[in-house]
Amino acid sequence: MTRAWKIIPLVAATVLVTAGVTTAFAGRSSNDGTASGRSVTAVKEIWHTHPSIGAAVGDGWVEVAHSSIKVSSGGHAIIDVTADVSGYCEAGAAASLNTSCGIRVLIGGHEAKPVNASEVAVAAPNSTTEGQWTIERSSLPLGAGSYPVVVQHEALGDTDGYFGVLDWHIRIDRIAV
């Protein structure tokens, strides 16, 4: 009987840890879900006017802006990022395909939720689409640490496409969980 009382807590702890790990991995792989917090505990804003940051087709993801935000020891937080970018998406005269221009947010080196770059503009061959675009992305609850936040842009299409960023404003909110 004494041995059974020693084994039961061990089995119960193993089941709880396994369930917690399974839930954590399931939450990280899913693109659906919810997260809620108590209050905004920090706000960081960065911006730049006329940086002339370009991404040509084939360049891959090009950084627009970066910063970082900390979650204090013993704390947990959701990081919410709003990126407001203005510029132009261009498909040159030699383009045979449309150029698609996208923006994404990385938090702690991982693409923020929902995990998909936001296509913000499309330009037909030999045309330019100008505009101002805003996307918002969030992390799952994160533990203590410093988390880099990176906003990137990319142009997709054939070799004569380009995504030029003229101005940007990034707001990073830390929301206590």
Rosetta blueprint (number, residue, H / E / L):
1 M L
2 T H
3 R H
4 A H
5 W H
6 K H
7 I H
8 I H
9 P H
10 L H
11 V H
12 A H
13 A H
14 T H
15 V H
16 L H
17 V H
18 T H
19 A H
20 G H
21 V H
22 T H
23 T H
24 A H
25 F H
26 A H
27 G H
28 R H
29 S H
30 S L
31 N L
32 D L
33 G L
34 T L
35 A L
36 S L
37 G L
38 R L
39 S E
40 V E
41 T E
42 A E
43 V E
44 K E
45 E E
46 I E
47 W E
48 H E
49 T E
50 H E
51 P E
52 S E
53 I E
54 G E
55 A E
56 A E
57 V L
58 G L
59 D L
60 G L
61 W L
62 V E
63 E E
64 V E
65 A E
66 H E
67 S E
68 S E
69 I E
70 K E
71 V E
72 S L
73 S L
74 G L
75 G L
76 H L
77 A E
78 I E
79 I E
80 D E
81 V E
82 T E
83 A E
84 D E
85 V E
86 S E
87 G E
88 Y E
89 C E
90 E E
91 A E
92 G L
93 A L
94 A L
95 A L
96 S L
97 L L
98 N L
99 T E
100 S E
101 C E
102 G E
103 I E
104 R E
105 V E
106 L E
107 I E
108 G L
109 G L
110 H E
111 E E
112 A L
113 K E
114 P L
115 V L
116 N L
117 A L
118 S E
119 E E
120 V E
121 A E
122 V E
123 A E
124 A L
125 P L
126 N L
127 S E
128 T E
129 T E
130 E E
131 G E
132 Q E
133 W E
134 T E
135 I E
136 E E
137 R E
138 S E
139 S L
140 L L
141 P L
142 L E
143 G L
144 A L
145 G E
146 S E
147 Y E
148 P E
149 V E
150 V E
151 V E
152 Q E
153 H E
154 E E
155 A E
156 L E
157 G L
158 D L
159 T L
160 D L
161 G E
162 Y E
163 F E
164 G E
165 V E
166 L E
167 D E
168 W E
169 H E
170 I E
171 R E
172 I E
173 D E
174 R E
175 I E
176 A E
177 V L
